[in-house]
Amino acid sequence: MTHRLLTFGVLLGAAAFNANATLISFTGADDVGLVYSSVGNVTWTQDANLLATLESTYGFRNVIQAIIAASPTVSDTPNSFDGYTGSYTVKTTDFSSDGRANWFGAQAFVGLLNRVNYGGSSQWRLPTSNAIDGYDGSAGNELGQLVYRELDGSASNSIPNTSSFDHEQASSYWSGTENAASPGSAWYFEAYYSSQANRRKTYQHYVWAVSPGRLSAVPIPGAVWLMGSGLMGLLGLKRRGRVG
């Protein structure tokens, strides 16, 4: 009996290990926290509300000015919000100080991450959606896969708060996938219910970026800065205390 219990305990431990083995936390270039997903073969920013963290650290005005300088326009399928030109001019009002942004602002923020080569990547983007309305964790829905398959989430429940990520929001996150039937809207993942739907691009949701594949890890130095020299240079800042 003791042997059977021991064997059962080992199996349970192995199952628990395997459930979390698909997420690998590591430090990327410029000492930023990253998390690799082997299920989606993508790298997530460890901070699930990175935009708010930057706004709090460097000042809302400084960060938004840097975003607009890096990505003054966003290309999309022509719709009423861009005057049917397929090019939207990014504005300060596209952002909120709590890290939320409309779809255009979210795309522009990703453009900033690429401009500064955040974590060693210039291929950051918004996660994809498979355009299935409701509860779905299948391939193509990157946030759904993360929540259902790697964070052990479930339908109608909020995104689990785990040690893999920081500042997860039990709220809506934009995807980069437009609504094919109505290009003035795009798909988003509702992390409060772990479901997805589509909404007008002018609504403000949170932003969580992904980069293809697994980025390179770097040794952790003695002093860890929140951001690398690329972003600080773009902001014209030298120390954390200098905010506008």
N, C-alpha and C positions, 0 to 999 in steps of 0.2 A: 504493500500500500504506500509506504514512504517513497519507494522508487517511482511509483506512478504519479504521486503528487509532485515530486521533484521534476519529472519529465514534463508534466502539465505546466508547471511554473516556468520552465525553460521555454516551452512553446509560446506561452503568453508573452514572455519577455521579448522573444524574437519577433512576434507579431507587432508588438508595440514599437520596436525598433524599426521594422520595415515600414510602418505607417508614416514615420517621419523621415525616413532615409532619403526621400526624393527632394528634400529641401536642404541646401547646403549654404550656410552663412559664411561669408568671408569678407576680407578687406580688399577693395579695389584700388586703382590708382588714385592718388591724392587723398588716401586714407579714408575713403568713404565706404559705408557699409552696404553690402550687396547680398542678394540671396539667389542662388541658382536653383531652378526647377528642372529636374530631370524628366518630369512628365511632359511639360511643355517645351523643354529645351530652350528656355529663355532665362534671362537674369532680370530680377526685379530690384528696384531700389529698396533697401531695407526700411527706409522711412516711408510709410504708406501715406504720409501727408507732408512730403518734402517741401512743397511750395510754401506751406504755412511756416515750417521751420525756418526757411530762408527769409521769409518776410519778417518773422520775429527777430531773427539774428541780425540781419543787415538793414532792416527798415523796409516797409511796404513800398515807399516811393522808389528807393534805390533798386529794388528787385524788379519791379514792374518796368521801370525805365530800361533796365538791362534786357528784359525779355523783349520789349518792343524794339530795342536797338538790334537785337539778334534776329528777330523774326517780325519785321514790320507788317508783313502781309501773310495770309494763310490761303493756300489754294484748296478749293473744294469743287464739288459739282455745282454748277450755277444754280442759284436759288434766290429768293426774295431778300434774304439777309445780306447778300453780297451784291445786290443790284443786278443779279443774273449775269455777272461778269466772270464768276469763278475765282475771284480774288477778293478777299476780305481784309480791310485795313484794321489792324489790332489797336484797341483803345484801352486806356486805364480802367474804364468802367466795365471792361470784360472780366475784371478780377475782383475778388474780395480778400480782406485781410486775414481770413481764417483758412486760406488755402483753396477755396473754391474758385472756379472759373467757368465761363461758358465754354462751349466746344472749341471755339476759335482761340480763346485764351489758353485752353489746355494744349492745343496743338502748338501754339507759340511758345509755351513753357518747355515743351519737349524740344523745340528748336533751340532754345537756350542751352539745354543740357548737351545737345549735339555740338553747339558752337564751342563750348568749353571742354568738350571731350570728357564729360562727367564719368568718373570711375574707369576711364580708359576706353570709352566707347563713343562713337559719333553716329550710332544707329538707334538711338532711343526713339520710341514711338509709344502711342497709346495702345493698350491691349486690344486684341481683336474680339469681335462678337460673331457668332454664327447666325445671328438674326432670328433666333428662336424665342418667341415671347413666352415668358414663364420661368419655371425652375429647370435649369439645365446645366450640367457639368461636363458635357461631351466636347470632343475635339473642335477647335475653332472658337470656343468661348473661353478665352484664357483666364479671365477672372473666375469664371465658373469652375474651371478645372482646378484652379488654385484652391478655392474654397471647399469644393466637394471632395476632391481626390487627394489633396495634400494637407489641408488644414482640418480635415474630418468634419466639415460643416454639414448642415442638413437643410432641407427646404423649410421655409417659413421661419428660420432662425437667423440671428445675426452672425456675421463673420466671426469665427473664434478668435479670441485674444491669446496669441501664442508668443513664445520667446523668439520666434524666427523674425518677427517684424516689430516695428515701432509705430505708434500713432495710427493704428488701424481705425477707420471711421465706420461706424454702423450707419452708413448713409450711402448716397449714390456716387458712383465713379463713372466717368466717361470712358467709352471705348472709342477707338478710331474709326469704327465702321459706320458709314452713313446709312440712312434708311433709303434703300433703292427706290421705293415707291414714292418717297417724298424727301428729296435731298436737303430740304430745309430743316430736317431732323436727323438725329443720329442715335445709335444704341448706347445704352448705359446699363451698368450692373448695380442693382439696389442691394447693398451689403447688409441692410437691416433685415430683409426677408430672404436674401440669397437668391434673388430672381433677376431677370433682365427684361427690359422693354425699350421703347424708343420715345424720344421727346425732342421738342424744338431745340436747335443748337444754341439758342440764346439763354436757355436755363443754365444756372450755375451748379456744377457738381464738383466733387473732389477729383484729383488728378494723381494717377499712379502709373509710372512709366516702366516699360520693359525694353530689353535689348536682346537681339537674337543670340542664341548660344550661351556658352559660359565664358565670362570675361576672365582675364588673368588676375590672379591674386598677387598681392605684394606684401612684404613683411611689414608688421605693425611697428612704427617707430616709437621712440620714447614719448614724444609729444604728438598727440593726435588733434588735428584741426578739423572743424566741421566740414569745410570745403577746401578744394585745392586752389592752387595759384591761378588757374585759368579763370574761374568765376570771380575771385577777388580782384584780379586784374581788370576784368570787364566792368566790375562795379567801382573800380578806382579806390578800393579799400585796402588797408594794410592790417588792421586789427579788428577784432570782433566789436570793440566798443565804438567804432566810428560808424554811426548810422545817421540817416537823413530823416 
